[in-house]
Amino acid sequence: MNGQRITIEQAMQNARKQVPGQVIHVDLEMENGLLVYEVFISTAEGRVYQVDVNAKTGVIVDIDQESSMFFNR
């Protein structure tokens, strides 16, 4: 696979298809042996979600609602 992966822009686009809103942060992490983009999205309702996107395939692997207090500015 040559370590090829999708771009951060592709990861954000895929995540926003599942959770519409504003991307507020993105990390690239290894989770359970899988390289994922952790895309944090703030929705119009004020909720924050972490959407995990497989960095090689672009497939959404997990969506979790986060505590928004960690993302207030």
For each residue, the residues with C-beta under 8 A, 3 or more apart:
1: 4 56
2:
3:
4: 1 56
5: 35 55 56
6: 10 11 14 37 53 55 56 57 58
7: 10 11
8: 11 12 26 28 37
9: 12 13
10: 6 7 13 14 58
11: 6 7 8 14 15 26 37 39 53 55 58
12: 8 9 15 16 23 26 37 39
13: 9 10 16 17
14: 6 10 11 17 18 53 58 59 60
15: 11 12 18 19 23 37 39 41 51 53 60
16: 12 13 19 20 21 23 39 41
17: 13 14
18: 14 15 51 60 63
19: 15 16 41 43 49 51 63
20: 16 41 43 44
21: 16 41 42 43 44 49
22: 41 42
23: 12 15 16 26 39 40 41
24: 40 41 42 48 71
25: 39 40 71
26: 8 11 12 23 37 38 39 40
27: 37 38
28: 8 35 36 37 38 55
29: 35 36 37 38
30: 33 34 35 36
31: 34 36 52
32:
33: 30
34: 30 31 54 61
35: 5 28 29 30 54 55 56
36: 28 29 30 31 52 53 54 55 61
37: 6 8 11 12 15 26 27 28 29 52 53 55
38: 26 27 28 29 50 51 52
39: 11 12 15 16 23 25 26 50 51 52 53
40: 23 24 25 26 48 49 50 51 66 71
41: 15 16 19 20 21 22 23 24 48 49 51
42: 21 22 24 46 47 48 68 71
43: 19 20 21 46 47 48 49
44: 20 21
45:
46: 42 43 68
47: 42 43 65 68
48: 24 40 41 42 43 65 66 67 68 70 71
49: 19 21 40 41 43 63 64 65 66
50: 38 39 40 62 63 64 66
51: 15 18 19 38 39 40 41 60 62 63
52: 31 36 37 38 39 60 61 62 63
53: 6 11 14 15 36 37 39 58 59 60 61
54: 34 35 36 57 58 59 60 61
55: 5 6 11 28 35 36 37
56: 1 4 5 6 35
57: 6 54
58: 6 10 11 14 53 54
59: 14 53 54
60: 14 15 18 51 52 53 54 63
61: 34 36 52 53 54
62: 50 51 52
63: 18 19 49 50 51 52 60
64: 49 50
65: 47 48 49
66: 40 48 49 50 70 71
67: 48 70
68: 42 46 47 48 71 72
69: 72
70: 48 66 67
71: 24 25 40 42 48 66 68
72: 68 69
73:
